[in-house]
Amino acid sequence: EKPTSLEVSITADKENIKVNEPFTVAVDVKFGEKEINKDANVVIEIIENGMSVGSINPEYYDDKGKYGLEMMFESVGEHTLVAHVDYQEYHEMPSLLLDVTE
């Protein structure tokens, strides 16, 4: 039986994100029980204080459907990362809200 939904999660390896301090973002992509390996199109959109400021492509880094990258912010405030994931005819876009402090 074919799965009917794409499961996507986005996480950071730290709870408290500070300005100019690197952290790692991971996007986990599954289609039913199957981890999606390199076949998904994954883009992370960066939103700072309500404004979209760009997007980056995370690297595929293991055979468990994980994509990730290291990043940091140069300003304090509310930052949102939105993982736009396309696989076959499915599109998911979970978000991660980060409060960046000094």
Stockholm file with secondary structure:
# STOCKHOLM 1.0

chainA/1-102         EKPTSLEVSITADKENIKVNEPFTVAVDVKFGEKEINKDANVVIEIIENGMSVGSINPEYYDDKGKYGLEMMFESVGEHTLVAHVDYQEYHEMPSLLLDVTE
#=GR chainA/1-102 SS CCCCCEEEEEEESCSSCBTTCCEEEEEEEEETTEECCSCSEEEEEEEETTEEEEEECCEECSTTSEEEEEECCSSCEEEEEEEEEEETTEEECCEEEEEEBC
#=GC SS_cons         CCCCCEEEEEEESCSSCBTTCCEEEEEEEEETTEECCSCSEEEEEEEETTEEEEEECCEECSTTSEEEEEECCSSCEEEEEEEEEEETTEEECCEEEEEEBC
//
